[in-house]
Amino acid sequence: MGKLTTHVLDTYHGQPARELRITLYQIDEHGGRTPTRETTTNQDGRTDAPLLEGDALRVGDFELVFDVREYFQRMGHACPFLSKVAVRFTVFDAAQNYHVPLLVSPWSYSTYRGS
């Protein structure tokens, strides 16, 4: 059975993004979003457990929303450009692992499908 994981790296400070709030949504066939899980990153910028695993990971569209404004304001940036970063992706085989990292600064971000 597969699993969904993530981690967040603060590229501005060169460190893991600690205590960054993440919300996972499942997207229905009409584009509606249903919140599935809310969590925060640990000291390594990761979640303590997979966001979904086993039977909970199903084929379909999902969205991870990272609350980067809250994080960077806590880090001393009064007006970060980014507010929330949403990454929408598709699970096409629930037996595979899906790792969705976020590399973020107050002004930019990038993501990819990791291993």
Backbone hydrogen bonds, N-H to C=O, Kabsch-Sander energy under -0.5 kcal/mol:
donor,donor_aa,acceptor,acceptor_aa,energy
2,G,94,A,-1.8
4,L,52,L,-3.0
5,T,98,Y,-2.7
7,H,100,V,-0.5
8,V,45,G,-2.6
9,L,102,L,-2.8
10,D,15,Q,-3.0
11,T,9,L,-1.0
11,T,104,V,-2.1
12,Y,104,V,-0.8
14,G,10,D,-1.2
15,Q,10,D,-1.9
17,A,8,V,-2.4
18,R,16,P,-1.0
19,E,41,T,-1.3
20,L,17,A,-0.6
21,R,19,E,-0.5
22,I,39,T,-3.1
23,T,65,V,-2.3
24,L,37,R,-3.4
25,Y,63,E,-2.8
26,Q,34,T,-2.7
27,I,61,D,-2.8
28,D,32,G,-2.7
31,G,28,D,-2.1
34,T,26,Q,-2.5
36,T,24,L,-3.6
37,R,24,L,-1.5
39,T,22,I,-2.6
41,T,20,L,-1.5
42,N,46,R,-3.5
45,G,42,N,-2.0
47,T,6,T,-0.8
51,L,4,L,-2.4
52,L,4,L,-1.1
54,G,2,G,-2.0
56,A,53,E,-1.7
57,L,54,G,-1.3
58,R,56,A,-0.7
60,G,91,V,-2.2
61,D,27,I,-0.6
62,F,89,F,-2.8
63,E,25,Y,-2.3
64,L,87,V,-2.5
65,V,23,T,-2.8
66,F,64,L,-0.5
66,F,85,V,-2.9
67,D,21,R,-2.7
67,D,65,V,-0.5
68,V,66,F,-1.7
68,V,83,S,-0.5
69,R,83,S,-2.9
71,Y,67,D,-1.3
72,F,68,V,-2.9
73,Q,69,R,-2.7
74,R,70,E,-1.9
75,M,71,Y,-1.3
76,G,73,Q,-1.6
77,H,72,F,-2.6
78,A,76,G,-0.8
81,F,106,P,-0.9
82,L,106,P,-1.9
85,V,66,F,-2.4
86,A,84,K,-0.6
87,V,64,L,-2.8
88,R,86,A,-0.5
89,F,62,F,-2.4
91,V,60,G,-3.3
92,F,90,T,-0.7
96,Q,93,D,-2.0
98,Y,3,K,-3.2
99,H,114,G,-0.7
100,V,5,T,-2.5
102,L,7,H,-2.4
103,L,110,S,-2.7
104,V,9,L,-2.8
104,V,102,L,-0.5
105,S,108,S,-2.8
110,S,103,L,-2.1
112,Y,101,P,-0.7
114,G,99,H,-3.1
114,G,112,Y,-0.9
